[in-house]
């Protein structure tokens, strides 16, 4: 603790303990606790409380108040816990008899203020803070604290209840691991006193007839097995296993919904995963007895495990796929195709009844689909999925939802009526469909799948959000289709599907709904990114009206659509202008016109989104070498920068700096500096010529005025990026060995100008938009001036300043203590305010 803080702390403690003072801001109190946490983290000595007796005096003063403020009492409890986390400081506070008065029976527990949830929360957190050694355990156990914490598990405040449960887990773990002299075993189990008290309460709660007590103990065990992987947890489990197993078939107490998380946490622990068959037998029983909704999370969790008995894994997969199998069977009777399952784990009637109910059908299907998507997202599946049947089931769900299927079975008719226009299920099914495209399987359903996707894309009943999901799934399957056509000569089928897709896209680009136009443009951009190298794709796209309609949308009234149109047109250019062999279709595609349109959007569009999109596209073009020879690129970059530097949107200005960074890197590489890994090593003379040539290019493009002015930008990310670019340029033009000799600027006019620039830059955003016309002795278009500036300006110092938090002064402990004093004031000041 600094001397300044030590001086301020007594005044702060006195002010906080004074009931006549207005309450301090809770945020300040939280920050004060964080500071004490930092002070005590690596210091277990008693010095902090000895050197600052105001801390114990503060606790004593608060305890002496007849009606302390709940927030101050809560703060006091938590502070005492932080101080008592060290055994040395614990003993010091015990000698003052403070801890028993705070956390024992005579403390806040039996006062009226205990009714306030913040006090109960402070008590729990205070106990948790100090629970790092055996004396703290003994204090709680001997003072009846265990009973209080178990009671708080059922607190009306969920925050308090959760904190109490976590505290019990922490105390049980601490007791076993600090007080056990020999490893516990199932045959010889001698629990420490504190652990014994907690375990006895858990066992009693599980055997009670109170559902709430049982739930609390199941939560506690779930948290314990999720956080502790020690072997003694198996000993504890064996004492409660039979009781918990009975809950699977218990009808009087309904706590089955709690068991899936408990078993999953146990399955992730090596202690149980590698045990004999008893644990996995319980998992099997749970998969069989829990309802499909309850068993779903357990099943997908089991399937994510790489080490699991094969029979349990098959059973989990069966549980997960049962609703999808039921959908297939309901679609046609007798069953036309192979189902997903040979046999069910639980009674199929249960799943059928859930799917037949309007209240549960969509929930069950959405949960199942979400679990399937989770499985498909894994890089390596520990289980083989029946992809063809799964795809057919997904298609059936989507047909039910849009009314494309008229099932013959009564169950199918009921499900169809429930799912018609059910957007939730449609979105979930399309997500799984998109994920399934990346898995290799039987491709016999491809044609039927695209018929379904095209029907969704064409249907006026498809909502904008479902349409967006359909576009995403279609793009993924078009990539899959392209891979297939390359391998098995299905070119004609691919061409026909692409033509149909672009016909639908033409209509959607003209939709009166802006969300639909926006999604259509995003879809087109994704397709171009993935398929622009494929001949069939390019031909189908360019023979459609899509490119013309896309350019028309650059003038859309909705800014989001204009931004998406800019991105689509920018990617379209890779096919129409920048391809190795651009298409010859008369004057339909004019590169200059398109560039001019985008530059006009950059300079005149009133909304930020389209302008950001333009600068992103220009960066992409530049990165991929699409802007022509160096001279053309120089002019292009210069025009863009002169537009961007006056933009009010900081993200556009940031994009301009990225454009400069790419341009500088490419220019230096082209001119052959030895620093460039792709350039031949040249002599020192040649290098100096190239440095000068590069500087001339950058000065002609008017980059330096924007870079140096950006250092004073009011938006910090812009200044940080500009500084990074300038440091990069310096490293190219000044090798480390020559940098020290470059610092002097002399008494010349240039030297005075550089000194002015250095002083100006130190003012930061106060000096934004400083003049760059050379009137102050710095010519930003003169290579010699810029060479001197790069060597002389203290860029590292500016870099540190820009990367420092803007509130680094305000975050200091001293500033915090001053803030608290300013908030609570003094009594004299308050009395003066009254008058």
C-alpha distance (Angstrom), angle and dihedral (degrees) to the residues before:
residue distance angle dihedral
X1 . . .
X2 3.78 . .
X3 3.80 121.8 .
X4 3.84 90.8 -114.5
X5 3.82 91.3 55.0
X6 3.81 91.9 45.9
X7 3.81 88.5 55.9
X8 3.82 93.9 48.4
X9 3.83 97.9 42.5
X10 3.87 98.0 75.2
X11 3.81 90.8 52.8
X12 3.80 90.9 48.6
X13 3.82 92.5 49.5
X14 3.81 91.4 48.0
X15 3.79 92.0 49.4
X16 3.83 93.7 48.1
X17 3.81 92.0 48.8
X18 3.81 93.6 48.7
X19 3.84 109.4 97.2
X20 3.82 90.7 -158.8
X21 3.79 91.5 64.6
X22 3.82 120.6 88.7
X23 3.81 112.4 -104.1
X24 3.78 116.6 -90.2
X25 3.77 120.4 -118.2
X26 3.83 111.7 -85.5
X27 3.81 90.3 -133.3
X28 3.81 90.3 58.5
X29 3.80 90.4 50.0
X30 3.82 90.6 51.1
X31 3.81 90.5 50.6
X32 3.81 89.8 48.2
X33 3.81 90.2 54.1
X34 3.82 89.9 48.4
X35 3.80 89.0 53.5
X36 3.82 92.2 51.6
X37 3.81 88.8 47.4
X38 3.81 89.1 56.1
X39 3.81 92.4 45.9
X40 3.83 92.9 53.0
X41 3.80 99.0 37.0
X42 3.82 97.0 90.1
X43 3.79 98.6 17.6
X44 3.80 117.1 77.4
X45 3.79 95.4 167.8
X46 3.79 125.9 109.1
X47 3.81 91.8 -121.7
X48 3.81 96.0 102.3
X49 3.82 94.2 60.9
X50 3.80 93.5 37.1
X51 3.81 93.4 51.8
X52 3.81 91.4 43.8
X53 3.83 107.9 42.6
X54 3.80 87.3 167.0
X55 3.83 87.3 81.0
X56 3.80 95.4 62.6
X57 3.81 89.8 38.4
X58 3.81 88.7 54.5
X59 3.84 92.3 51.9
X60 3.82 90.5 47.2
X61 3.81 91.6 49.4
X62 3.80 93.2 50.8
X63 3.82 91.7 48.7
X64 3.81 89.3 51.6
X65 3.81 93.3 55.9
X66 3.83 113.1 104.8
X67 3.84 92.0 -146.0
X68 3.79 110.8 15.3
X69 3.81 120.0 -169.8
X70 3.85 109.3 -96.2
X71 3.82 92.1 -130.5
X72 3.83 92.7 50.1
X73 3.81 92.1 45.6
X74 3.82 90.7 49.1
X75 3.81 89.1 49.4
X76 3.81 90.6 49.5
X77 3.81 93.0 51.4
X78 3.80 91.9 50.5
X79 3.82 92.8 44.8
X80 3.81 91.3 50.9
X81 3.81 89.3 51.0
X82 3.81 91.8 51.8
X83 3.81 91.5 49.6
X84 3.82 92.0 45.8
X85 3.82 93.4 51.8
X86 3.80 87.6 93.0
X87 3.81 114.5 68.9
X88 3.82 91.1 -137.3
X89 3.79 93.7 53.8
X90 3.84 89.6 41.3
X91 3.81 90.1 59.1
X92 3.83 90.8 46.8
X93 3.82 91.6 52.9
X94 3.81 89.8 44.8
X95 3.79 90.8 55.9
X96 3.79 87.2 55.2
X97 3.86 86.9 50.8
X98 3.82 89.9 -128.5
X99 3.80 102.8 126.4
X100 3.81 96.2 56.0
X101 3.80 89.4 49.2
X102 3.82 90.9 50.8
X103 3.80 102.0 40.6
X104 3.81 104.1 18.7
X105 3.81 133.6 83.8
X106 3.82 92.8 -82.8
X107 3.79 93.8 54.3
X108 3.83 131.7 80.5
X109 3.83 90.0 -50.9
X110 3.79 92.5 86.6
X111 3.79 99.6 34.7
X112 3.80 130.7 95.5
X113 3.80 91.3 -112.0
X114 3.85 89.0 67.9
X115 3.81 86.8 79.3
X116 3.80 88.0 72.8
X117 3.83 110.8 90.8
X118 3.82 92.1 -144.6
X119 3.81 89.9 61.8
X120 3.81 92.7 49.5
X121 3.80 88.8 47.3
X122 3.82 90.8 49.3
X123 3.80 90.6 50.0
X124 3.83 92.8 52.0
X125 3.80 93.0 45.3
X126 3.81 91.3 45.8
X127 3.79 91.2 53.7
X128 3.81 90.8 46.0
X129 3.82 90.9 49.8
X130 3.80 93.5 56.0
X131 3.81 97.1 38.4
X132 3.83 97.2 105.8
X133 3.79 103.0 103.9
X134 3.82 142.6 36.8
X135 3.84 98.0 -102.1
X136 3.82 88.9 60.5
X137 3.81 89.9 50.9
X138 3.79 92.1 50.3
X139 3.81 91.7 48.4
X140 3.80 91.4 56.3
X141 3.79 96.9 40.4
X142 3.80 94.5 48.5
X143 3.78 93.8 43.9
X144 3.81 97.7 53.7
X145 3.78 93.0 -103.9
X146 3.83 94.0 136.4
X147 3.81 91.1 62.7
X148 3.80 91.0 49.6
X149 3.81 92.8 51.4
X150 3.82 92.8 48.2
X151 3.80 88.8 50.9
X152 3.82 90.7 49.7
X153 3.82 89.2 57.3
X154 3.79 85.3 77.7
X155 3.81 94.7 44.6
X156 3.83 116.2 143.0
X157 3.80 87.4 -127.1
X158 3.81 105.7 80.4
X159 3.80 89.9 -155.8
X160 3.81 91.6 56.8
X161 3.82 92.6 43.7
X162 3.80 92.5 51.2
X163 3.82 92.5 45.5
X164 3.84 90.3 50.5
X165 3.80 91.5 52.5
X166 3.82 91.7 49.3
X167 3.81 89.9 48.1
X168 3.80 91.9 54.6
X169 3.82 90.4 50.9
X170 3.80 89.8 50.2
X171 3.83 93.2 47.8
X172 3.80 93.2 47.3
X173 3.81 91.6 50.0
X174 3.82 92.3 45.7
X175 3.81 92.4 48.3
X176 3.79 94.8 50.1
X177 3.79 96.3 42.0
X178 3.83 97.9 43.1
X179 3.79 101.9 35.2
X180 3.81 103.4 38.3
X181 3.79 113.8 100.1
X182 3.82 96.6 -171.3
X183 3.82 132.6 23.9
X184 3.79 113.8 -84.5
X185 3.78 117.9 -119.9
X186 3.77 135.5 -174.8
X187 3.81 90.8 -111.1
X188 3.78 99.3 44.5
X189 3.79 111.1 31.8
X190 3.78 118.4 169.2
X191 3.79 108.1 166.2
X192 3.84 119.8 -160.4
X193 3.81 114.1 -107.5
X194 3.80 98.1 -102.2
X195 3.82 93.3 44.0
X196 3.80 89.4 47.9
X197 3.81 91.3 55.0
X198 3.84 92.0 50.9
X199 3.82 94.4 45.1
X200 3.83 91.5 47.8
X201 3.82 89.2 53.7
X202 3.81 91.1 48.7
X203 3.82 92.4 50.3
X204 3.81 92.3 46.4
X205 3.82 91.7 49.6
X206 3.81 92.5 49.9
X207 3.82 90.6 51.6
X208 3.79 94.2 46.9
X209 3.79 124.2 98.3
X210 3.82 92.1 -125.5
X211 3.81 111.8 108.2
X212 3.82 91.3 -160.4
X213 3.83 92.7 54.0
X214 3.80 91.0 47.4
X215 3.81 91.0 49.3
X216 3.80 91.5 50.3
X217 3.80 92.1 52.6
X218 3.81 92.1 45.9
X219 3.82 89.3 52.2
X220 3.80 89.7 49.7
X221 3.82 92.0 50.8
X222 3.80 91.4 45.4
X223 3.80 90.1 53.8
X224 3.81 92.3 44.6
X225 3.82 95.5 50.9
X226 3.81 89.7 44.4
X227 3.82 94.4 54.1
X228 3.82 104.4 29.9
X229 3.80 123.4 57.9
X230 3.83 97.4 174.6
X231 3.81 120.1 133.0
X232 3.81 92.7 -117.8
X233 3.83 89.1 70.8
X234 3.82 87.3 72.7
X235 3.81 89.8 55.8
X236 3.79 89.7 52.4
X237 3.80 91.4 46.3
X238 3.79 94.5 53.1
X239 3.80 88.8 59.0
X240 3.80 93.4 57.2
X241 3.82 103.4 26.2
X242 3.82 97.7 97.9
X243 3.79 92.4 48.8
X244 3.80 92.2 49.7
X245 3.80 92.2 46.1
X246 3.80 88.8 55.4
X247 3.82 90.1 60.6
X248 3.83 89.5 69.7
X249 3.80 90.5 70.2
X250 3.81 99.3 23.9
X251 3.80 112.2 120.1
X252 3.80 100.7 -179.4
X253 3.83 94.8 58.9
X254 3.81 115.0 42.2
X255 3.82 106.5 -156.3
X256 3.81 99.3 126.6
X257 3.81 91.0 114.5
X258 3.84 88.9 66.6
X259 3.80 95.7 56.0
X260 3.82 100.7 71.8
X261 3.83 94.1 64.9
X262 3.81 91.6 43.4
X263 3.81 93.2 53.0
X264 3.81 92.4 43.5
X265 3.80 92.6 54.1
X266 3.78 89.0 49.2
X267 3.81 91.5 48.8
X268 3.81 90.3 57.1
X269 3.82 90.2 55.3
X270 3.80 116.4 88.3
X271 3.80 88.4 -145.0
X272 3.81 91.2 69.8
X273 3.80 100.2 24.0
X274 3.80 91.4 61.4
X275 3.80 95.4 39.8
X276 3.77 126.0 109.2
X277 3.80 120.3 -81.2
X278 3.82 98.3 -76.8
X279 3.82 95.8 88.0
X280 3.81 94.9 45.3
X281 3.80 89.3 46.4
X282 3.80 87.7 58.4
X283 3.83 90.6 49.2
X284 3.79 89.5 51.6
X285 3.79 90.5 49.6
X286 3.82 90.7 49.4
X287 3.82 92.4 51.1
X288 3.79 87.5 52.1
X289 3.81 99.8 45.1
X290 3.81 104.7 34.3
X291 3.79 118.2 88.2
X292 3.85 115.9 -101.9
X293 3.82 90.3 -104.1
X294 3.82 92.0 50.7
X295 3.82 94.6 41.8
X296 3.83 95.4 48.1
X297 3.84 97.6 78.7
X298 3.82 90.2 44.3
X299 3.81 91.5 50.3
X300 3.80 95.9 50.0
X301 3.82 90.5 44.7
X302 3.81 90.4 53.4
X303 3.81 90.8 48.2
X304 3.81 90.5 54.9
X305 3.82 90.1 59.9
X306 3.78 115.2 97.3
X307 3.79 92.2 -160.9
X308 3.77 111.6 54.7
X309 3.84 135.7 118.7
X310 3.80 109.3 -86.9
X311 3.81 94.4 -129.1
X312 3.83 90.8 54.6
X313 3.82 90.3 48.2
X314 3.81 91.7 51.4
X315 3.79 90.5 48.5
X316 3.83 91.4 50.0
X317 3.81 90.7 50.4
X318 3.79 89.8 49.4
X319 3.81 91.2 52.9
X320 3.80 90.9 48.8
X321 3.80 95.4 48.2
X322 3.81 97.3 42.0
X323 3.84 95.7 94.3
X324 3.83 90.3 47.9
X325 3.82 90.1 49.5
X326 3.79 89.9 49.8
X327 3.83 89.9 53.5
X328 3.80 91.0 53.3
X329 3.78 92.9 48.5
X330 3.80 92.3 46.4
X331 3.81 91.9 52.8
X332 3.80 94.1 66.5
X333 3.78 136.0 8.0
X334 2.94 121.1 -133.9
X335 3.80 90.6 37.0
X336 3.82 110.1 -106.8
X337 3.80 95.8 -166.3
X338 3.78 137.4 33.0
X339 3.80 111.6 -78.8
X340 3.77 125.7 -130.6
X341 3.80 95.5 -110.3
X342 3.77 137.0 43.5
X343 3.79 92.1 -158.7
X344 3.80 138.6 -1.0
X345 3.79 128.9 -116.3
X346 3.78 95.3 -148.6
X347 3.78 130.4 25.9
X348 3.86 108.9 -65.4
X349 3.79 88.2 -145.1
X350 3.84 88.9 70.0
X351 3.81 91.9 57.4
X352 3.81 91.9 43.1
X353 3.80 91.8 52.2
X354 3.83 91.1 50.4
X355 3.81 91.5 49.5
X356 3.81 90.5 47.1
X357 3.81 92.2 56.1
X358 3.80 118.8 85.5
X359 3.82 91.1 -147.2
X360 3.82 96.4 53.9
X361 3.83 107.4 25.7
X362 3.81 98.9 81.6
X363 3.83 92.9 39.9
X364 3.80 93.3 53.1
X365 3.81 93.6 46.0
X366 3.83 93.7 45.8
X367 3.80 91.0 49.9
X368 3.81 92.0 47.8
X369 3.81 92.4 47.0
X370 3.82 91.8 48.2
X371 3.81 89.9 52.4
X372 3.80 91.4 49.0
X373 3.79 90.9 50.5
X374 3.82 89.1 50.0
X375 3.81 90.2 53.2
X376 3.80 93.5 46.2
X377 3.81 90.6 51.6
X378 3.83 90.6 64.3
X379 3.79 113.9 104.5
X380 3.80 90.1 -136.4
X381 3.78 121.9 25.1
X382 3.80 114.0 -144.3
X383 3.81 88.7 -153.6
X384 3.82 135.7 46.1
X385 3.78 114.4 -115.7
X386 3.82 121.7 -152.8
X387 3.82 92.7 -118.1
X388 3.81 99.8 -177.9
X389 3.79 95.4 49.5
X390 3.81 90.1 42.5
X391 3.81 90.8 52.4
X392 3.80 90.7 48.8
X393 3.82 90.2 50.3
X394 3.83 91.3 50.8
X395 3.80 90.7 49.8
X396 3.81 89.6 50.0
X397 3.82 91.5 52.8
X398 3.81 90.5 50.4
X399 3.80 90.8 48.0
X400 3.81 90.2 50.9
X401 3.81 90.4 50.5
X402 3.80 94.6 52.8
X403 3.78 98.3 37.6
X404 3.82 93.9 -113.8
X405 3.81 92.6 128.7
X406 3.80 129.6 62.2
X407 3.80 105.4 -166.3
X408 3.76 120.5 -154.5
X409 3.81 97.0 -146.5
X410 3.84 121.7 84.9
X411 3.82 90.3 -127.9
X412 3.81 91.0 51.9
X413 3.80 91.5 50.1
X414 3.81 91.2 51.2
X415 3.81 93.2 48.5
X416 3.81 90.9 46.1
X417 3.82 91.8 54.1
X418 3.82 91.3 48.8
X419 3.81 95.6 47.3
X420 3.80 99.8 43.7
X421 3.83 107.5 126.3
X422 3.81 91.5 -7.2
X423 3.80 99.1 157.3
X424 3.83 95.0 -172.5
X425 3.79 93.3 59.1
X426 3.82 92.2 41.7
X427 3.80 92.2 54.4
X428 3.81 92.7 46.4
X429 3.81 93.1 47.6
X430 3.81 91.9 48.8
X431 3.81 90.5 51.0
X432 3.81 90.6 54.7
X433 3.79 90.3 44.0
X434 3.82 90.3 55.1
X435 3.81 91.2 48.3
X436 3.81 91.1 48.6
X437 3.83 91.0 58.8
X438 3.81 89.7 74.0
X439 3.81 93.2 57.8
X440 3.77 121.2 85.5
X441 3.78 114.4 -123.3
X442 3.77 144.9 125.3
X443 3.82 108.8 -36.3
X444 3.80 98.1 -163.3
X445 3.80 91.1 108.8
X446 3.83 95.7 55.5
X447 3.79 95.2 101.8
X448 3.81 93.6 47.2
X449 3.78 89.9 46.0
X450 3.81 93.0 55.2
X451 3.80 90.2 47.0
X452 3.80 87.5 56.8
X453 3.82 94.5 44.7
X454 3.81 91.8 48.2
X455 3.80 90.0 49.4
X456 3.80 89.0 54.3
X457 3.81 91.3 47.1
X458 3.81 91.9 50.3
X459 3.81 99.1 40.7
X460 3.82 115.3 104.9
X461 3.84 87.2 -150.5
X462 3.82 92.6 65.4
X463 3.80 107.3 107.3
X464 3.84 118.7 -133.5
X465 3.82 92.8 -108.7
X466 3.82 92.5 48.9
X467 3.82 89.6 45.6
X468 3.81 90.2 54.8
X469 3.82 89.9 52.4
X470 3.83 89.4 47.1
X471 3.79 90.5 53.1
X472 3.81 90.0 50.8
X473 3.81 92.7 50.3
X474 3.83 91.8 44.4
X475 3.82 92.7 52.3
X476 3.81 91.1 51.4
X477 3.81 92.9 48.8
X478 3.83 92.2 45.6
X479 3.81 87.9 58.1
X480 3.81 88.6 49.8
X481 3.82 89.9 47.8
X482 3.81 91.1 51.6
X483 3.81 90.4 52.8
X484 3.81 89.5 51.1
X485 3.81 94.2 47.8
X486 3.83 89.7 52.8
X487 3.80 91.4 52.8
X488 3.83 103.7 39.8
X489 3.81 106.3 24.1
X490 3.82 97.0 -110.6
X491 3.80 90.2 148.4
X492 3.81 96.7 135.6
X493 3.81 93.4 52.0
X494 3.80 90.7 48.3
X495 3.81 92.0 48.3
X496 3.81 92.1 50.7
X497 3.82 92.8 48.6
X498 3.82 91.8 48.4
X499 3.81 91.3 50.3
X500 3.81 90.3 51.3
X501 3.81 91.3 47.8
X502 3.82 92.7 51.8
X503 3.80 91.5 47.0
X504 3.80 89.7 55.8
X505 3.80 91.1 43.1
X506 3.82 90.7 54.8
X507 3.80 89.8 57.7
X508 3.79 93.7 45.1
X509 3.81 92.2 51.0
X510 3.81 87.1 60.5
X511 3.82 94.7 48.6
X512 3.82 116.9 133.9
X513 3.84 87.7 -135.3
X514 3.81 110.9 86.8
X515 3.83 92.9 -153.6
X516 3.80 89.1 59.0
X517 3.82 92.8 49.0
X518 3.80 89.3 48.2
X519 3.82 94.1 49.6
X520 3.82 90.1 46.9
X521 3.80 91.7 55.2
X522 3.81 91.9 46.8
X523 3.82 88.7 51.0
X524 3.81 91.2 51.4
X525 3.82 91.3 49.8
X526 3.81 91.8 51.7
X527 3.82 91.2 49.2
X528 3.81 92.4 50.8
X529 3.81 91.4 48.7
X530 3.80 92.2 51.8
X531 3.81 103.5 33.7
X532 3.82 109.1 25.6
X533 3.83 91.9 111.3
X534 3.84 92.8 56.8
X535 3.81 116.2 96.9
X536 3.82 95.7 -148.4
X537 3.77 91.1 52.3
X538 3.82 95.0 48.5
X539 3.80 92.7 47.4
X540 3.80 94.2 47.7
X541 3.81 92.1 46.9
X542 3.81 96.4 47.1
X543 3.80 93.7 45.6
X544 3.81 90.4 55.7
X545 3.80 130.8 74.9
X546 3.80 91.6 -113.9
X547 3.86 97.5 100.9
X548 3.82 92.6 51.2
X549 3.80 93.4 45.7
X550 3.80 90.2 48.0
X551 3.82 91.8 54.8
X552 3.81 89.6 47.4
X553 3.81 89.1 57.8
X554 3.81 90.0 63.1
X555 3.82 83.0 85.1
X556 3.82 96.3 46.1
X557 3.83 114.1 141.3
X558 3.83 90.8 -128.0
X559 3.81 114.9 78.8
X560 3.82 94.7 -148.7
X561 3.81 89.6 56.0
X562 3.82 92.1 47.4
X563 3.82 89.4 51.9
X564 3.82 92.0 50.1
X565 3.83 89.7 46.0
X566 3.82 90.1 53.5
X567 3.81 90.3 52.1
X568 3.83 92.2 46.7
X569 3.82 93.2 47.4
X570 3.80 89.8 47.7
X571 3.79 91.4 54.5
X572 3.80 91.9 40.7
X573 3.81 87.0 60.3
X574 3.81 89.2 67.8
X575 3.80 86.7 67.1
X576 3.82 101.9 33.7
X577 3.84 101.5 38.6
X578 3.76 114.3 5.7
X579 3.82 101.8 43.1
X580 3.83 115.6 115.1
X581 3.82 87.2 -112.6
X582 3.80 107.9 24.1
X583 3.82 116.1 -155.8
X584 3.78 118.5 -92.6
X585 3.79 105.3 -137.1
X586 3.78 104.4 142.8
X587 3.79 115.3 -97.9
X588 3.79 94.2 -35.1
X589 3.80 94.0 115.6
X590 3.79 115.9 47.3
X591 3.78 114.5 178.3
X592 3.81 95.1 -163.8
X593 3.81 92.2 51.9
X594 3.79 92.3 50.9
X595 3.82 93.4 47.5
X596 3.82 89.6 48.0
X597 3.83 90.9 51.0
X598 3.79 91.8 50.9
X599 3.78 92.3 47.1
X600 3.79 89.5 50.1
X601 3.83 89.7 53.1
X602 3.81 88.9 49.3
X603 3.79 92.3 53.8
X604 3.82 102.9 34.8
X605 3.82 112.2 23.6
X606 3.83 108.1 115.0
X607 3.83 93.7 -148.2
X608 3.79 126.6 71.8
X609 3.82 99.4 -138.0
X610 3.83 97.2 68.3
X611 3.81 91.9 44.5
X612 3.81 91.2 50.8
X613 3.80 88.9 49.7
X614 3.83 91.5 52.4
X615 3.80 94.6 51.7
X616 3.85 89.7 46.7
X617 3.81 90.2 53.2
X618 3.80 92.6 47.3
X619 3.82 89.3 52.2
X620 3.81 90.2 49.8
X621 3.80 91.5 49.5
X622 3.80 91.5 48.9
X623 3.81 93.6 47.5
X624 3.80 90.7 53.3
X625 3.79 93.7 47.1
X626 3.79 96.0 -113.3
X627 3.82 99.0 135.6
X628 3.81 98.8 80.7
X629 3.80 131.9 -121.0
X630 3.80 122.2 -8.3
X631 3.80 93.4 -94.4
X632 3.82 92.5 51.7
X633 3.79 91.3 45.2
X634 3.81 91.1 49.7
X635 3.81 91.5 54.8
X636 3.80 91.7 44.1
X637 3.81 93.5 51.0
X638 3.80 92.2 44.5
X639 3.83 92.5 53.4
X640 3.80 92.1 47.5
X641 3.82 94.2 47.8
X642 3.80 93.2 49.2
X643 3.82 87.6 55.2
X644 3.79 96.9 41.9
X645 3.81 98.3 48.2
X646 3.82 91.0 68.9
X647 3.82 95.7 44.7
X648 3.80 115.0 123.3
X649 3.83 92.7 -146.3
X650 3.81 110.3 87.8
X651 3.81 92.0 -153.8
X652 3.81 90.0 59.2
X653 3.82 90.5 50.4
X654 3.81 88.9 47.6
X655 3.81 88.6 52.3
X656 3.81 88.7 52.2
X657 3.80 89.7 56.4
X658 3.80 90.8 50.3
X659 3.82 88.4 51.4
X660 3.82 89.2 52.9
X661 3.81 91.2 48.8
X662 3.81 92.3 53.1
X663 3.82 92.3 44.3
X664 3.82 93.0 49.8
X665 3.80 92.1 48.3
X666 3.81 92.7 49.4
X667 3.81 93.5 44.5
X668 3.80 93.4 50.8
X669 3.81 90.1 48.1
X670 3.80 92.7 49.5
X671 3.81 92.5 49.8
X672 3.78 91.6 50.7
X673 3.79 109.7 -117.9
X674 3.80 112.1 179.1
X675 3.83 89.1 -124.9
X676 3.80 90.5 67.7
X677 3.82 110.3 90.1
X678 3.81 91.4 -146.3
X679 3.83 96.8 50.3
X680 3.80 127.0 86.3
X681 3.80 115.9 -108.2
X682 3.78 109.2 -103.2
X683 3.78 133.8 -169.0
X684 3.81 122.0 -87.5
X685 3.80 90.4 -105.5
X686 3.79 92.9 52.2
X687 3.81 90.3 46.2
X688 3.78 92.9 54.6
X689 3.80 89.8 50.5
X690 3.80 90.0 50.8
X691 3.81 92.2 47.2
X692 3.78 89.0 53.1
X693 3.81 91.1 46.2
X694 3.81 92.4 49.8
X695 3.79 91.1 48.2
X696 3.80 90.1 51.0
X697 3.82 90.2 53.0
X698 3.82 92.0 49.4
X699 3.80 92.6 46.4
X700 3.80 93.1 48.4
X701 3.82 88.8 50.8
X702 3.85 88.3 53.4
X703 3.79 93.2 -127.1
X704 3.80 100.0 141.3
X705 3.80 97.6 60.8
X706 3.82 88.9 55.4
X707 3.81 93.1 44.0
X708 3.80 96.2 49.9
X709 3.79 93.8 41.4
X710 3.84 89.6 50.3
X711 3.80 88.6 60.9
X712 3.81 86.1 72.0
X713 3.81 95.1 43.4
X714 3.80 114.1 139.2
X715 3.83 88.9 -131.5
X716 3.78 107.9 74.2
X717 3.86 98.6 -148.8
X718 3.82 88.6 60.8
X719 3.81 92.4 52.4
X720 3.81 91.7 46.0
X721 3.82 92.9 51.5
X722 3.83 92.5 46.3
X723 3.80 90.2 51.5
X724 3.81 91.1 49.8
X725 3.82 91.0 51.5
X726 3.82 92.5 48.9
X727 3.81 91.5 47.8
X728 3.81 88.3 51.2
X729 3.81 91.3 51.6
X730 3.79 91.1 47.3
X731 3.82 90.7 53.3
X732 3.80 88.7 55.0
X733 3.79 97.5 45.6
X734 3.81 97.8 36.1
X735 3.80 117.4 43.9
X736 3.81 110.4 -152.1
X737 3.80 92.0 -105.8
X738 3.81 92.8 58.6
X739 3.80 100.3 39.0
X740 3.83 96.6 85.5
X741 3.79 92.5 55.5
X742 3.80 91.4 51.6
X743 3.80 97.4 62.1
X744 3.81 98.6 87.8
X745 3.82 117.4 86.4
X746 3.79 99.6 175.4
X747 3.78 126.8 -148.2
X748 3.80 95.5 -61.8
X749 3.80 123.6 122.9
X750 3.79 87.9 -101.6
X751 3.81 89.4 52.3
X752 3.80 91.3 53.2
X753 3.81 89.6 47.3
X754 3.81 92.1 51.8
X755 3.82 90.1 48.3
X756 3.82 89.1 51.9
X757 3.81 89.9 49.5
X758 3.81 92.0 49.9
X759 3.82 91.2 50.4
X760 3.81 91.4 46.4
X761 3.80 93.6 50.0
X762 3.81 91.0 52.2
X763 3.81 89.1 62.2
X764 3.80 89.5 66.4
X765 3.80 117.7 -167.2
X766 3.83 90.6 -2.2
X767 3.80 86.6 74.2
X768 3.82 98.8 43.7
X769 3.82 115.5 144.2
X770 3.82 91.9 23.1
X771 3.85 112.6 172.9
X772 3.82 116.5 -83.2
X773 3.80 98.1 179.5
X774 3.82 94.0 104.9
X775 3.81 94.5 -104.6
X776 3.81 91.3 124.3
X777 3.78 95.8 54.0
X778 3.82 98.3 -92.1
X779 3.80 117.3 106.6
X780 3.81 105.7 -161.5
X781 3.82 90.6 -166.6
X782 3.79 95.2 53.3
X783 3.84 113.9 95.2
X784 3.82 93.3 -151.5
X785 3.82 92.2 51.9
X786 3.79 91.6 48.4
X787 3.81 92.7 46.4
X788 3.81 89.5 55.1
X789 3.82 92.1 43.9
X790 3.81 92.7 52.4
X791 3.79 90.3 52.8
X792 3.80 98.3 40.7
X793 3.82 106.0 38.8
X794 3.83 110.8 91.5
X795 3.78 95.3 -123.7
X796 3.81 94.8 164.2
X797 3.79 90.3 57.8
X798 3.81 90.6 48.8
X799 3.80 89.6 47.1
X800 3.81 91.7 54.6
X801 3.79 91.3 46.2
X802 3.81 93.2 49.7
X803 3.81 92.8 47.7
X804 3.78 93.6 48.6
X805 3.78 115.0 101.1
X806 3.79 111.3 -98.0
X807 3.80 90.1 -129.7
X808 3.81 97.2 44.7
X809 3.79 90.5 123.5
X810 3.79 94.3 45.8
X811 3.82 91.3 48.9
X812 3.80 93.6 61.5
X813 3.85 117.9 110.1
X814 3.80 89.9 -122.2
X815 3.80 91.2 56.5
X816 3.82 90.0 46.9
X817 3.81 92.1 54.1
X818 3.80 90.2 47.5
X819 3.82 89.9 50.3
X820 3.81 91.4 52.9
X821 3.80 91.4 49.7
X822 3.79 90.3 48.1
X823 3.82 90.2 49.9
X824 3.79 97.9 49.3
X825 3.81 93.9 33.2
X826 3.78 119.7 -173.4
X827 3.79 129.8 -69.8
X828 3.79 92.3 -110.5
X829 3.79 91.6 53.5
X830 3.80 91.8 48.5
X831 3.79 91.7 50.1
X832 3.80 89.7 49.6
X833 3.80 89.8 50.6
X834 3.83 90.1 54.5
X835 3.78 90.5 58.5
